Amino acid sequence: MKRKGAFRSKEVLVTGGLGFIGSNLCIELVKLGAHVTIIDNMLPRQGGNLFNVRDVEDKVTVNVSDVRNELSMNHLVKEKDYVFHLAGQVNHVDSMRNPVQDLDINCRGTLVLLEALRQHNTSAKIIFAGTRGEYGSSVKLPVDEDHPTNPKGIYAVTNLTAEKMVLVYDDIYGIKGACLRITNTYGPRHQMAHDEYGVFNWFIRKAMDNENIPVFGDGRILRDFLFVEDLVECMLMVASTGEAYGKVFNVGTGVPVSFYELARKIVEIAGTGKAKFTAFTKEREEVEPGDYYADITKIKKVVGWKPRTSLEEGISKTVEYYRKYKKEYW
Ligand SMILES: NC(=O)c1ccc[n+]([C@@H]2O[C@H](COP(=O)([O-])OP(=O)(O)OC[C@H]3O[C@@H](n4cnc5c(N)ncnc54)[C@H](O)[C@@H]3O)[C@@H](O)[C@H]2O)c1
């Protein structure tokens, strides 16, 4: 990675650092010589798992606490150089069943963090992990950052609002913030217990269990699937690019793949499982935005990042990881 030295001996706070993306990021940060502090509340039915950071457990400081806890946050932001904000309510289905909790974690949690920075450390830089869901249904493809934002579910609304908060604190208080609209991401360390979010990893579990992979509708909906190692590299490159602050970036591959094609590839690589067309559940249909793939011209130009992992390679690495550590995730 370019700018590798940027994190050596830096103080880094990762919110949601025991989850899927957060833990992969923490492992890489440790490799780059950063001093990593994690805050994660182990929200039930989400991806928080201590096993995720087992390989670096003696090199990271873990706080099991909540980003909505002002006293914790006021303390934890002090002397940090970077804050990667990944703690969030990420379960799309739960966001509709319990929208007030989603609002509370994703919006109030982000605001408590920003206020802690405003009062205790205005020189830290914050990288916010938002979602492609902020766009809602695509009116043109590929989707660039100027595309209208018409979120389809509460999770996407609260992410869009949190993103705006980060940009307001950048603009008014000079707390440097960069915002990412991340596409569907997959790979090692994702929760594999249920299918309420993280469809790619769920397909992998079904294939590995030699079961039917439920492909909703006719399977032709297009998505842009990103391997987590590429996302981690992207986040680090964004953090170390001065011109990235105050901006919003799409993060994806730009390569459309249908859900049927995805299921077929997973079966081929795992060697087990079978794609099976299934009717949408009502809950799913309500928040399904349809085709999406990202235009990543802006991030390529400003940050110099582009994804490197092919779908086949990403699937192989993911299957290999869960073959080894299945009992920690099933
Ligand atoms: N995985 C994806 O495809 C994807 C795509 C776009 C955006 N994102 C965003 O990236 C971030 C990380 O997602 P992930 O896929 O790693 O999910 P994850 O569930 O694996 O990780 C989220 C972590 O946040 C923690 N958390 C939740 N509420 C918290 C709170 N109030 N205080 C402290 N910790 C809390 C959870 O315990 C969990 O460990 C989320 O903000 C999500 O919206 C993810």
The ligand as an SDF file (V2000), in Angstrom:
LIG
                    3D

 44 48  0  0  0  0  0  0  0  0999 V2000
  -20.4460   -5.0150    5.6310 N   0  0  0  0  0  0  0  0  0  0  0  0
  -20.9120   -4.2510    4.6620 C   0  0  0  0  0  0  0  0  0  0  0  0
  -21.2190   -4.7390    3.5660 O   0  0  0  0  0  0  0  0  0  0  0  0
  -21.0640   -2.7610    4.8670 C   0  0  0  0  0  0  0  0  0  0  0  0
  -21.4270   -1.9900    3.7580 C   0  0  0  0  0  0  0  0  0  0  0  0
  -21.5840   -0.6290    3.9280 C   0  0  0  0  0  0  0  0  0  0  0  0
  -21.3430   -0.0450    5.1630 C   0  0  0  0  0  0  0  0  0  0  0  0
  -20.9930   -0.8090    6.2220 N   0  0  0  0  0  0  0  0  0  0  0  0
  -20.7880   -0.1360    7.5080 C   0  0  0  0  0  0  0  0  0  0  0  0
  -19.5680   -0.5220    8.0860 O   0  0  0  0  0  0  0  0  0  0  0  0
  -19.6840   -0.5520    9.5090 C   0  0  0  0  0  0  0  0  0  0  0  0
  -19.2120   -1.8920   10.0320 C   0  0  0  0  0  0  0  0  0  0  0  0
  -20.0440   -2.9150    9.5110 O   0  0  0  0  0  0  0  0  0  0  0  0
  -19.6860   -4.4650    9.6330 P   0  0  0  0  0  0  0  0  0  0  0  0
  -20.1370   -5.1000    8.3860 O   0  0  0  0  0  0  0  0  0  0  0  0
  -18.3020   -4.6400   10.0980 O   0  0  0  0  0  0  0  0  0  0  0  0
  -20.7280   -4.9140   10.7560 O   0  0  0  0  0  0  0  0  0  0  0  0
  -20.4870   -5.7500   12.1100 P   0  0  0  0  0  0  0  0  0  0  0  0
  -21.8360   -6.0320   12.7150 O   0  0  0  0  0  0  0  0  0  0  0  0
  -19.6250   -6.9160   11.8580 O   0  0  0  0  0  0  0  0  0  0  0  0
  -19.7080   -4.6980   12.9950 O   0  0  0  0  0  0  0  0  0  0  0  0
  -20.3440   -3.6210   13.6490 C   0  0  0  0  0  0  0  0  0  0  0  0
  -19.7960   -3.5810   15.0580 C   0  0  0  0  0  0  0  0  0  0  0  0
  -20.3190   -2.4180   15.7220 O   0  0  0  0  0  0  0  0  0  0  0  0
  -20.5840   -2.7790   17.0660 C   0  0  0  0  0  0  0  0  0  0  0  0
  -21.5670   -1.8250   17.5930 N   0  0  0  0  0  0  0  0  0  0  0  0
  -22.8620   -1.6850   17.2430 C   0  0  0  0  0  0  0  0  0  0  0  0
  -23.4340   -0.7080   17.9650 N   0  0  0  0  0  0  0  0  0  0  0  0
  -22.4720   -0.2090   18.7740 C   0  0  0  0  0  0  0  0  0  0  0  0
  -22.4570    0.8130   19.7530 C   0  0  0  0  0  0  0  0  0  0  0  0
  -23.5630    1.5080   20.0440 N   0  0  0  0  0  0  0  0  0  0  0  0
  -21.2890    1.0710   20.3970 N   0  0  0  0  0  0  0  0  0  0  0  0
  -20.1650    0.3510   20.1180 C   0  0  0  0  0  0  0  0  0  0  0  0
  -20.1210   -0.6460   19.2170 N   0  0  0  0  0  0  0  0  0  0  0  0
  -21.2710   -0.9150   18.5430 C   0  0  0  0  0  0  0  0  0  0  0  0
  -21.1160   -4.2000   16.9830 C   0  0  0  0  0  0  0  0  0  0  0  0
  -21.0050   -4.8780   18.2220 O   0  0  0  0  0  0  0  0  0  0  0  0
  -20.2200   -4.7960   15.8950 C   0  0  0  0  0  0  0  0  0  0  0  0
  -19.0810   -5.4230   16.4360 O   0  0  0  0  0  0  0  0  0  0  0  0
  -21.1430   -0.2440    9.8250 C   0  0  0  0  0  0  0  0  0  0  0  0
  -21.2700    1.1120   10.1800 O   0  0  0  0  0  0  0  0  0  0  0  0
  -21.8530   -0.5130    8.5260 C   0  0  0  0  0  0  0  0  0  0  0  0
  -23.0140    0.2920    8.3770 O   0  0  0  0  0  0  0  0  0  0  0  0
  -20.8450   -2.1520    6.1010 C   0  0  0  0  0  0  0  0  0  0  0  0
  1  2  1  0
  2  3  2  0
  2  4  1  0
  4  5  1  0
  4 44  2  0
  5  6  2  0
  6  7  1  0
  7  8  2  0
  8  9  1  0
  8 44  1  0
  9 10  1  0
  9 42  1  0
 10 11  1  0
 11 12  1  0
 11 40  1  0
 12 13  1  0
 13 14  1  0
 14 15  2  0
 14 16  1  0
 14 17  1  0
 17 18  1  0
 18 19  2  0
 18 20  1  0
 18 21  1  0
 21 22  1  0
 22 23  1  0
 23 24  1  0
 23 38  1  0
 24 25  1  0
 25 26  1  0
 25 36  1  0
 26 27  1  0
 26 35  1  0
 27 28  2  0
 28 29  1  0
 29 30  1  0
 29 35  2  0
 30 31  1  0
 30 32  2  0
 32 33  1  0
 33 34  2  0
 34 35  1  0
 36 37  1  0
 36 38  1  0
 38 39  1  0
 40 41  1  0
 40 42  1  0
 42 43  1  0
M  CHG  2   8   1  16  -1
M  END
$$$$
